[in-house]
């Protein structure tokens, strides 16, 4: 793993040896009790460094992955309002539904792999990852009808006929992307548990760069429209998933010992834990999905769906940042619990919540200050831009409210 053994990596992230103000003996590796402001400041700085060393690359990777969605919307939005609304519905409702469920199921690995790594059981990480591959791949087959019958489903939910038809066609075309997530998410969690996250950032950036180029080629040069957007979406998704697997097999020898039949052991208990993790995360993601569906009942649904989708897209960028922080705090907490450091666990959560709230307030101010301008990125339609501007204040409030919740759930 980048020339650093897993044993060496493990020493980077548990809480450091006793600091100023500690009450334990020299054998302790937990944080000290905070007795004064100087202790609090010192621990805050140390914990922030530890958190962002993990969260920075993870968040960057997730933002790049989400950028694949956003750039798809941006390129399609300049084809026309109908295309933007249809693709936004497909990505925000159909793809987000499966994204939320699969990501939530994979989140069970954060706890299991984090605790195994903290306890020094590195070889179990590969087994857990394979087990999650099996479960998520099987789940994808159960989710297939959602894609195949998305057109009649969207019509049943009240979407305009033209939007539902184009969204249904696009949803079927992006089925390969869903299966890539069954490989992508468990591999991410495997690397995150070991704090081996720099590679995720680099792969995410490379995928976003390549995806933008493919979109330009397929949509602007070849003129393939939404079909070209779907093809680019699938290629980019599988590219990043396979690249992660190559890295795990080639450079993570401590955690990856090859394919193992142990992946099938206790699989039902793992399924139950995965579903519990999925439900907790999915309720929030599906809430936004429901709002977008309901806008299809409003007057002028093309503008209503398109404008709200743009706002949800912007909100999604912030949410992806906090999902990165969510993953980082989960790694920190599970590693510290596995190492028997309760105070380090408590301080990690408190400091992360405070920093997340500050970030949420910053983004809210930024959105409100640029409310008349940021929609230009997604559409050249003046009517659509005006509709987005009217929603900016509510978007800012939403960004504040959504800043701490993902962190606490982590």
Buried (B, 14 or more C-beta within 10 A) or exposed (E): BEEEEBEEBBEBBBBBEBEEBBEBEEEBBBBBEBEEEEBBEBBBEBBBEBBBBBBBBBBBBBBBBBBBBBBBBBBBBBBBBBBBBBBBBBBBBBBBBBBBBBBBBBBBBBBBBBBBBBBEBBBBBBBBBBBBBBBBBEBBEEBBEBBEBBBEBBBEBBBBEEBBBBBBBBBBBBBBBBBBBBBBBBBBBBBBBBBBBBBBBBBBBBBBEBBBEBBBEBBEEEEBBBBBBBBBBBBBBBBBBBBBBEBBEEEBBBBBBEEBEBBEEEBEEBBEBBBEBBBEBBEBBBEBBEEBBBBBEEEEBBBBBBBBBBBBBBBBBBBBBBBBBBBBBBBBBBBBBBBEBEBBBEBBBEBBBBBBBEBBBBBBEBBBEEBEEBBEEBBEBEBBBEBBBEBBEEBBEBBBEBBBBBBEBB
